[in-house]
């Protein structure tokens, strides 16, 4: 079962988000601090752009030979004493994992942050099977208490302010002293750490995602800043890794190369605080580690993207840089996108996995400024991919009739340059004359989405094409 979605209601979601003062305050943390840290980290590494090229090439190579690397990865995991399970759908993945929990008699599960587990609705499946699930990433733990989904793929609680967290802790942690100090981040963190430590020690099974799965060694790698992933992997008797099939890296050296751009792009760090590698269950002589080690590889629509114009999206390493730099995400946050993956990457991945009929609004939520592609550490051409989905939406007549009619009219003129220049010139002159007194228009036909919230300025001067032509003539005169 995949996670519930409200992507078809994106416009309504966005409208509510724009009017949410608390959310708008919280989103300021993304608009400023994260972007500045990423820029500083990239500037401090002279070879950063070359590393982006290398990371892109590694990911492209993997996707071109994915079947070979998946088979090699399975062989290495099996040789290390682990078990690999292939799941075609989210439902199948959930059945496999709940089956492992039932067989082991697991009553409680600790989880590290995993977006693919959100995608397949794993928490709900385990809870229906009678298993308590505890999210151990601090942000995930907070939103689990609130009954919410992540609003960002690496900062799941970025839509909240500190006072929201304090309120939730006082509401949920009723066994603690009501007069305790929760006025700063350190005290909130200490309280969460104390509660989660008990859960770690009591857990029967641990579930993590994976940033990389290394075919060379059968190793899963997670990068975290809290250390919760280490406790989730090593303390319970069973460790389950759930990851999507494209997370493969050919070698440890390849994974290390990509990690050099991962943290810098995500949080502006040179490296995350913890980089944890696990290969199979506990071996004789090991002081800790699980008795059983399972890897569940989830397809859930990804293999259908291979060989299509959307294959580039599978290069994604889940850093969140695209949404960190996206003005639309800055305005409405992650929940407005209505499913697991927000921002520009979600605008491409959601219709790819769930269908353009459900996710078709999301590619339209873009200014096409290109900041997402500029920031992407593996150079995914996100604006181009969003344009492809807009084309699909138009071809299937999923866009509103008014939108399709307007684009058809524009297309008629765009294919006839002389008529286009004549029509725009007449329109400019007419609007300039009509708006000469007030200097703006409160309403403009076919532009209600703009004028509902702001005035439309009266056009000044000639059309863009006329001004460009005049400018080019001036340049030619200077060069002579």
C-alpha positions in Angstrom: 0.0 0.0 0.0 1.5 3.3 -1.0 1.2 6.4 1.2 -2.1 8.4 0.9 -1.8 11.3 -1.4 -3.6 14.6 -2.0 -1.5 15.7 -5.0 -4.6 16.2 -7.2 -5.7 18.9 -4.8 -2.4 20.7 -5.0 -3.9 24.1 -5.7 -6.2 23.9 -2.7 -3.2 22.7 -0.6 -1.1 25.6 -1.8 -3.8 28.1 -1.1 -4.0 26.9 2.5 -0.3 26.9 2.9 0.1 30.5 1.7 -2.4 31.6 4.4 -0.7 29.7 7.2 1.3 32.3 9.2 3.0 29.7 11.4 4.2 27.7 8.3 5.4 30.8 6.6 7.5 31.7 9.6 9.1 28.2 9.7 9.9 28.2 6.0 12.2 31.1 6.5 14.8 28.6 7.8 14.9 27.0 4.3 14.9 30.2 2.4 18.0 31.6 4.0 20.3 29.4 6.2 20.3 26.2 4.2 21.1 27.9 0.8 23.9 30.0 2.3 25.5 26.9 3.9 25.4 25.0 0.7 27.0 27.8 -1.2 29.8 28.2 1.3 30.5 24.4 1.3 30.6 24.3 -2.5 32.9 27.4 -2.7 35.3 25.9 -0.2 35.9 22.8 -2.3 37.7 23.7 -5.6 36.8 20.4 -7.3 33.1 20.6 -6.4 31.9 21.0 -9.9 34.1 18.2 -11.1 32.7 15.9 -8.4 29.2 16.7 -9.5 30.2 15.5 -13.0 31.7 12.4 -11.5 28.6 11.7 -9.4 26.4 12.1 -12.4 28.5 9.7 -14.5 28.5 7.1 -11.8 24.8 7.2 -11.4 24.2 7.1 -15.2 26.5 4.0 -15.4 24.6 2.3 -12.7 21.2 2.9 -14.4 22.6 1.6 -17.7 23.7 -1.7 -16.0 21.3 -1.9 -13.1 20.4 -5.5 -13.5 24.0 -6.6 -13.4 24.8 -4.6 -10.2 21.6 -5.8 -8.5 22.5 -9.4 -9.1 26.1 -8.8 -7.8 24.8 -7.0 -4.8 22.5 -9.9 -4.0 25.3 -12.4 -4.3 27.5 -10.4 -1.9 24.8 -10.0 0.7 24.0 -13.7 0.6 27.7 -14.6 0.9 27.8 -12.4 4.0 24.9 -14.3 5.6 22.1 -11.9 4.8 18.9 -12.2 2.8 17.8 -10.1 -0.2 14.1 -9.8 -1.1 12.8 -8.1 -4.3 9.5 -6.4 -4.1 7.7 -5.2 -7.3 5.2 -3.1 -5.4 4.8 -1.3 -2.1 2.3 -3.8 -0.9 4.7 -6.6 -1.6 7.4 -4.9 0.3 5.1 -4.4 3.3 4.1 -8.0 3.2 7.7 -9.1 3.2 8.7 -6.9 6.2 5.6 -7.6 8.3 6.2 -11.4 7.6 9.7 -11.1 9.0 8.3 -9.3 12.1 5.7 -12.0 12.6 8.1 -14.8 12.2 10.4 -13.3 14.8 7.6 -12.4 17.1 8.6 -8.7 17.0 6.4 -6.4 19.1 8.3 -3.2 18.7 10.3 -1.8 15.8 12.7 1.2 15.8 13.1 2.9 12.4 15.6 5.2 10.9 14.5 7.9 8.5 13.5 6.3 5.2 11.6 8.0 2.4 10.9 4.7 0.6 9.2 3.4 3.8 7.0 6.5 3.7 6.3 5.8 0.0 5.1 2.3 0.6 3.2 3.1 3.8 5.3 0.7 5.9 4.4 2.2 9.4 0.7 1.6 8.8 1.3 -1.9 7.6 3.3 -2.8 10.7 0.8 -1.2 13.1 -2.0 -3.2 11.5 0.0 -6.3 12.1 0.2 -5.4 15.8 3.8 -4.0 15.8 4.6 -0.8 17.6 6.7 1.5 15.3 9.0 4.2 16.7 10.6 6.7 14.5 14.0 7.5 15.9 15.2 10.4 13.7 14.3 13.5 15.8 12.3 15.2 13.1 10.5 12.0 12.2 9.8 11.3 15.9 8.2 14.8 16.3 5.9 14.5 13.3 5.0 10.9 14.3 3.8 12.3 17.6 1.7 14.9 15.6 0.3 12.3 13.2 1.9 14.1 10.2 4.0 13.1 7.3 7.5 14.6 6.4 7.4 18.0 4.8 11.0 17.7 3.5 13.1 14.6 2.6 16.0 15.4 4.9 14.4 17.9 7.4 11.0 16.2 8.0 9.8 18.7 10.6 11.1 21.9 8.9 7.5 23.2 8.8 7.4 23.5 12.6 8.8 26.1 14.9 10.4 25.5 18.3 7.2 26.4 20.2 5.3 23.8 18.2 7.7 21.1 19.3 7.6 22.2 23.0 3.8 22.1 22.9 3.8 18.6 21.4 6.3 17.2 23.9 4.2 18.6 26.8 1.1 17.1 25.3 2.6 13.6 24.7 5.3 13.2 27.4 2.8 13.4 30.3 4.8 11.1 32.6 7.5 13.8 32.9 7.5 16.9 35.3 5.1 19.4 33.9 7.3 22.2 35.2 10.4 21.1 33.3 12.3 23.6 31.2 11.7 23.1 27.4 12.6 26.7 26.4 15.6 25.9 24.1 16.6 23.3 21.5 19.1 21.6 23.9 16.4 20.7 26.5 14.0 19.5 23.8 16.8 17.3 22.3 17.7 15.9 25.7 14.1 14.9 26.4 13.7 13.1 23.1 17.0 11.4 23.6 16.0 10.0 27.0 12.7 8.6 25.7 14.2 7.2 22.5 17.0 5.5 24.3 14.4 3.3 26.2 12.8 2.4 22.8 16.2 1.4 21.3 16.9 -1.0 24.2 13.5 -2.6 24.0 13.2 -2.9 20.2 12.9 -6.4 18.7 13.6 -5.3 15.1 15.3 -2.3 13.5 14.5 -0.9 10.1 16.7 1.6 8.2 16.8 3.0 4.7 20.0 3.2 2.7 21.8 6.1 1.0 23.8 3.6 -1.0 23.9 -0.2 -1.5 27.4 -1.2 -2.6 27.5 -4.0 -5.2 31.2 -4.7 -4.6 30.8 -5.7 -1.0 27.1 -6.2 -0.3 27.2 -3.2 2.1 24.4 -0.8 3.0 25.5 2.8 3.9 23.5 5.4 5.8 24.5 8.9 6.6 23.0 10.6 9.6 23.6 13.5 12.0 22.1 11.9 15.1 23.5 8.4 15.4 20.0 6.9 15.7 20.7 4.8 12.6 23.6 3.1 14.4 21.5 2.1 17.4 18.7 1.0 15.1 21.0 -1.3 13.2 23.1 -2.8 16.0 20.8 -3.2 19.1 17.8 -5.3 17.8 18.2 -8.9 16.9 16.9 -8.3 13.4 18.0 -5.5 11.0 15.9 -4.8 7.9 17.2 -2.5 5.2 14.5 -1.1 2.9 15.7 0.7 -0.2 14.6 1.4 -3.8 16.4 -0.5 -6.5 18.3 2.5 -7.9 20.4 3.1 -4.7 23.2 0.8 -6.0 26.8 2.1 -6.1 29.3 -0.2 -8.0 32.1 0.2 -5.4 32.9 1.7 -2.1 35.1 4.2 -3.9 32.1 5.2 -6.0 29.9 5.7 -3.0 32.6 7.8 -1.3 32.9 10.0 -4.3 29.1 10.7 -4.3 29.1 11.3 -0.6 31.5 14.2 -1.1 28.7 16.1 -2.8 25.8 14.6 -0.8 26.2 16.4 2.6 27.5 19.6 1.0 24.4 19.8 -1.2 22.0 18.7 1.6 23.0 20.6 4.7 26.3 22.4 3.8 28.4 20.0 5.8 31.7 18.6 4.5 30.4 15.2 5.6 27.5 14.1 7.8 28.3 13.4 11.4 27.8 9.6 11.1 28.5 7.4 8.0 27.6 3.9 8.9 28.3 0.8 6.9 26.7 -2.6 7.6 27.4 -5.9 5.8 25.3 -8.9 6.9 24.4 -10.1 10.4 26.7 -10.4 13.4 29.7 -12.7 12.8 31.5 -14.8 15.4 33.6 -12.5 17.5 31.5 -9.4 16.8 30.6 -7.5 20.0 27.2 -6.3 18.6 25.0 -6.5 15.6 21.8 -8.3 14.5 21.3 -12.0 14.4 19.4 -11.6 11.1 20.1 -9.2 8.2 17.5 -8.6 5.5 17.5 -6.2 2.5 14.2 -5.4 0.8 14.7 -3.9 -2.6 11.6 -1.9 -3.8 10.8 -1.3 -7.5 7.3 0.3 -7.2 7.4 1.7 -10.7 11.1 2.6 -11.0 11.9 -0.1 -13.6 9.3 1.4 -15.9 11.2 4.7 -15.9 14.4 3.1 -17.2 14.9 3.8 -20.9 12.5 6.7 -20.9 13.0 10.4 -20.9 12.5 10.3 -17.1 15.4 7.9 -16.4 17.5 10.9 -15.3 15.3 11.3 -12.3 16.6 7.9 -11.0 20.0 9.6 -10.5 18.6 11.4 -7.5 20.5 10.9 -4.2 17.8 12.4 -2.0 19.8 15.4 -0.8 16.9 17.9 -0.9 18.9 20.6 -2.6 16.3 21.1 -5.3 13.6 22.0 -2.8 16.0 24.0 -0.7 16.5 26.3 -3.6 12.9 26.3 -5.1 10.9 29.5 -4.7 7.6 27.5 -5.0 8.7 25.2 -2.1 9.7 28.2 -0.1 6.2 29.6 -0.6 4.0 26.5 0.2 6.2 24.0 1.9 6.3 20.2 1.4 2.8 19.1 2.5 1.2 21.1 -0.3 2.6 18.7 -2.8 0.4 16.0 -1.4 2.7 13.0 -1.3 6.0 11.7 -0.1 8.3 13.7 -2.4 7.9 17.5 -2.5 9.6 20.2 -4.4 11.0 19.9 -8.0 12.1 16.2 -7.5 8.6 15.4 -6.3 7.1 17.2 -9.3 8.9 14.7 -11.5 8.9 11.6 -9.4 5.3 11.7 -8.2 3.7 11.5 -11.7 6.4 9.0 -12.7 5.4 6.6 -9.9 1.8 7.5 -9.3 0.7 8.6 -12.8 0.2 12.0 -14.4 -3.5 11.8 -13.7 -2.7 12.0 -10.0 0.5 14.1 -10.0 -0.1 16.2 -13.1 -0.5 19.5 -11.1 3.0 19.3 -9.6 5.1 19.9 -12.8 3.1 23.1 -13.2 4.2 24.3 -9.8 7.5 25.7 -11.1 8.8 29.1 -12.2 11.3 27.3 -14.4 14.0 29.5 -12.9 16.4 26.6 -13.1 17.8 26.9 -9.5 16.9 23.3 -8.8 19.1 22.0 -11.7 21.9 24.4 -10.7 21.9 23.0 -7.2 21.4 19.3 -8.0 24.7 17.4 -7.1 24.1 14.9 -9.9 22.9 17.4 -12.5 19.3 16.1 -13.0 17.7 18.4 -15.7 14.6 18.9 -13.5 13.0 21.8 -15.6 13.3 19.7 -18.7 11.7 16.7 -17.0 8.9 18.9 -15.7 8.3 20.2 -19.2 8.0 16.6 -20.4 5.3 16.0 -17.8 3.5 19.1 -18.8 3.5 17.8 -22.4 2.0 14.5 -21.2 -0.7 16.3 -19.2 -1.6 18.4 -22.3 -1.6 15.4 -24.6 -4.0 13.5 -22.3 -6.3 16.5 -22.0 -5.8 16.5 -18.2 -5.3 20.3 -18.1 -8.3 22.5 -17.7 -10.1 23.4 -20.9 -9.3 27.1 -20.5 -5.6 26.3 -20.2 -5.6 24.0 -23.2 -7.5 26.6 -25.3 -5.1 29.4 -24.2 -2.0 27.3 -25.1 -3.6 26.3 -28.5 -4.2 30.0 -29.3 -0.7 31.0 -28.3 0.7 28.0 -30.3 -1.2 29.3 -33.4 0.5 32.7 -33.2 3.9 31.3 -32.2 4.0 29.2 -35.3 3.4 32.4 -37.4 6.2 34.9 -36.4 4.9 37.8 -38.5 1.4 37.4 -37.1 2.8 37.0 -33.6 4.8 40.2 -33.8 1.9 42.1 -35.3 -0.5 40.9 -32.6 1.8 41.6 -29.7 2.6 45.0 -31.0 -1.1 45.9 -31.3 -1.8 44.5 -27.8 1.1 46.4 -26.3 0.0 49.7 -27.8 -3.7 49.1 -26.8 -2.8 48.2 -23.2 -0.4 51.2 -23.0 -3.1 53.6 -24.1 -5.8 52.1 -21.9 -3.7 52.0 -18.8 -1.9 55.3 -19.3 -3.8 57.1 -16.5 -3.6 54.6 -13.7 -0.4 52.9 -14.7 -1.8 49.4 -13.9 -4.7 47.1 -14.5 -6.8 45.6 -11.7 -8.2 43.0 -14.1 -6.9 41.5 -17.3 -8.7 38.9 -19.4 -7.1 35.4 -19.2 -4.8 36.6 -16.3 -7.2 36.3 -13.4 -4.7 34.1 -11.5 -2.3 37.1 -11.5 -4.7 40.0 -11.0 -6.6 38.2 -8.1 -3.6 39.0 -5.9 -1.7 41.9 -7.6 -2.1 44.6 -10.2 -0.8 44.1 -13.7 1.5 47.0 -14.7 0.8 49.0 -17.8 3.3 47.9 -20.6 6.0 50.4 -21.2 7.9 50.8 -24.5 7.9 48.2 -27.3 7.6 44.5 -27.2 10.5 42.3 -26.1 11.2 41.3 -29.7 11.1 44.9 -30.9 13.5 46.0 -28.1 15.8 43.1 -28.8 15.9 43.9 -32.5 16.7 47.5 -31.7 19.4 46.4 -29.2 21.0 44.1 -31.8 21.1 46.9 -34.4 22.9 49.1 -31.8 25.5 46.4 -31.1 26.1 46.0 -34.8 26.6 49.7 -35.2 29.2 49.8 -32.4 31.1 46.8 -33.8 31.5 48.6 -37.1 
